[in-house]
Amino acid sequence: MALFLLLLLLAVALGLVGVVVKGLIYLLVIGVVVFVAALFLGLLRLRRSGRRPAR
């Protein structure tokens, strides 16, 4: 869960810097890619955690 939150924070930070600083639009693109990767990672963990055997 900590990795997921770290990736989301990184994506937001890169996106904001990419929008605010002129000429650094590539950081916005990297931020979007990191955001999509974080969502994918979160979905994988969510699906995996649903398959625990009942006690």
N, C-alpha and C positions, 0 to 999 in steps of 0.2 A: 504494500500500500504506500509505503514511503517513496519508493521509486516512481510510482504513478504520480504522486503529488509533486515530486521534484521535476519530473518531465513536464507536467502542466505549468508549473511556475516558470521553468526555462522557456517554454513555448510562448507564454504571455510576455515575458521580458524581451525576448528576441523580436517578437511581433511589434511591441511598442517602440523599441529602438529603431526597427526598420521603418516604421511609419513616421516617427518624429525627425530622425536625422536624415537630411537630404542626401541622396546618393547611396543609401544603404538598404535599398529595397530587397536585396538578396537576403538580408536578415529576416525580413517578413516571410519570405518563402521558406527559409529554414525553420522558422517558428511554426509555420503551418505544417510542415513535414513532421516536426517533433510532436505537435499536437495530435496529429493522426496516429503516429506511432504510440503515443500514450493511450489513446482511446482503444487501439487494437490490443495493447498489453492489458488494459483494464478489462476488456471483454474476454480475453483468454483466461484471466484469473477468475473472473466471475463464473464462467462456464465450468472451469476445473473444480472450483470450490463446491459446486452443486452435486458432485458425484461422490461425496463421502459416504461410506457405509454407515447404516444406522446401528446404534449400540443397543 
